[in-house]
Amino acid sequence: MDYQYPISLDWSTEEIVDVIKFFECIEKVYEKGIERNELLTVYRRFKEIVPSKAEEKTICNEFEEVSGYSSYKVIKKAKDSKEHTIRMS
């Protein structure tokens, strides 16, 4: 990983840690897969920190630009899927 996660200076240290954990879970989906429930739990926490759809889109697009991983596609797949483990190819 040769990139930085998008964060806001307005967030607390705990919120920054939780947002980074969300992006790490997105990475895991692409690299090896992750349990659906774990991913959705981390996403719910992310949405507590970033409740605005516009801000979520901006942050997730910044992450996708530097990593190549689409948070939107991962969360959509997790919401639409009944599979225990979520993976992206």
Contacts in CASP RR format, 6 or more apart in sequence:
PFRMAT RR
TARGET T0000
AUTHOR 0000-0000-0000
METHOD contacts of the structure
MODEL  1
MDYQYPISLDWSTEEIVDVIKFFECIEKVYEKGIERNELLTVYRRFKEIV
PSKAEEKTICNEFEEVSGYSSYKVIKKAKDSKEHTIRMS
1 27 0 8 1.000
1 67 0 8 1.000
3 66 0 8 1.000
3 67 0 8 1.000
4 66 0 8 1.000
5 19 0 8 1.000
5 20 0 8 1.000
5 23 0 8 1.000
5 63 0 8 1.000
6 59 0 8 1.000
6 62 0 8 1.000
6 63 0 8 1.000
6 66 0 8 1.000
7 16 0 8 1.000
7 19 0 8 1.000
7 20 0 8 1.000
8 59 0 8 1.000
11 19 0 8 1.000
11 49 0 8 1.000
15 49 0 8 1.000
18 42 0 8 1.000
18 45 0 8 1.000
18 46 0 8 1.000
18 49 0 8 1.000
19 46 0 8 1.000
19 49 0 8 1.000
19 50 0 8 1.000
19 59 0 8 1.000
21 42 0 8 1.000
21 45 0 8 1.000
22 42 0 8 1.000
22 43 0 8 1.000
22 45 0 8 1.000
22 46 0 8 1.000
22 71 0 8 1.000
23 63 0 8 1.000
23 67 0 8 1.000
23 71 0 8 1.000
25 34 0 8 1.000
25 38 0 8 1.000
25 39 0 8 1.000
25 42 0 8 1.000
25 43 0 8 1.000
26 63 0 8 1.000
26 67 0 8 1.000
26 69 0 8 1.000
26 71 0 8 1.000
26 74 0 8 1.000
27 67 0 8 1.000
27 69 0 8 1.000
28 34 0 8 1.000
29 39 0 8 1.000
29 69 0 8 1.000
29 74 0 8 1.000
29 86 0 8 1.000
29 87 0 8 1.000
29 88 0 8 1.000
30 69 0 8 1.000
30 74 0 8 1.000
30 87 0 8 1.000
30 88 0 8 1.000
32 87 0 8 1.000
33 85 0 8 1.000
33 86 0 8 1.000
33 87 0 8 1.000
33 88 0 8 1.000
34 85 0 8 1.000
34 86 0 8 1.000
35 84 0 8 1.000
35 85 0 8 1.000
35 86 0 8 1.000
36 78 0 8 1.000
36 81 0 8 1.000
36 83 0 8 1.000
36 84 0 8 1.000
36 85 0 8 1.000
36 86 0 8 1.000
39 74 0 8 1.000
39 75 0 8 1.000
39 78 0 8 1.000
39 86 0 8 1.000
40 78 0 8 1.000
40 79 0 8 1.000
43 75 0 8 1.000
43 78 0 8 1.000
46 56 0 8 1.000
47 56 0 8 1.000
50 56 0 8 1.000
50 59 0 8 1.000
57 72 0 8 1.000
60 70 0 8 1.000
60 71 0 8 1.000
60 72 0 8 1.000
63 69 0 8 1.000
63 71 0 8 1.000
64 70 0 8 1.000
64 71 0 8 1.000
64 72 0 8 1.000
69 88 0 8 1.000
73 88 0 8 1.000
74 86 0 8 1.000
74 88 0 8 1.000
77 86 0 8 1.000
77 88 0 8 1.000
78 86 0 8 1.000
END
